[in-house]
């Protein structure tokens, strides 16, 4: 990747999100806010979205992401719901679905441009009791079906936009760690020899990003820029100032003076998730205040129609605790 200096400054939302992770209270919401920064998203898109393979990080961030990507979860710090491009869809049998990050983007092509809808999910548990890939396909199908009445109507399917669902998975088993795998639709002739335009069927791609160790760059020369970035950005062994230095010196993201002043240290994502993972429950030594905040967050998410399993993943509470709250 070219180390050309970006003029882009890390925006205020990213500054606030990193600052909010100080100490041992890094909630998933903070991680999702960090991921929603346009420059951070550009690194994901460059590596995971084929349409941007030949476009610079700077151009992706400044020219091709439409509007301001937003997070579709309850803000655990303010208690308010962050609203942006529709992050909520109705699923007929399971209530509402809230995407972590969902936004529109455009990409150039020979005769103009292509419009995309991109969903990015941050997943703490590689195996939450079902294959994440199936959930990614389900989310992609929801993004396809929800376009009727918004992106097109009167059965004008020509306006249907391609969707991407990209999953950043931490705690990946060693067998898949530090890998990026795409699952997409392809043409296969069973009888005869037909050649349809790819744009007519290439409408859905799921990308699974399996994160690994922050030291991966040192031991694996084939590791990608994006994997190296996120392995260190979410490392429990690297302090905030060092992470900001890495962003500037290795990834050409120039931190603002405000960010340098405000950030003292960045508490690691991995440690917090380990401490608050739903399947392990809260350690007895956990501060009572943290658990109380998690319970309050769970109550709000229940009102919004999320399932106990989804709430357990976001809040850190055990599933049975959430189910008990649901009955009360």
Secondary structure, DSSP 8 states (H G I E B T S, - for coil): --------B--HHHHHHHHHTSTT---HHHHHHHHTSHHHHHHHHHHH-GGGTTS-HHHIIIIIB-S--EE-SB-TTT--B---S--EEEETTTEEEE-SEEEEEEEEETTEEEEEEEEEEEES-S-SSS-HHHHHHHHHHHHHHTTBTTTB-TT-GGG--EEEEEEEE-S--TTTSSEEEEEE-----SSS-----GGGT--EEEEEEE---TTHHHH-TT--HHHHHHHHHT-SSS-HHHHHHHHHHHH--B--HHHHHH-S----HHHHHHHH-TTT---TTS-HHHHHHHHHHHHHHHHTT--HHHHHHHH---HHHHHHHHH-
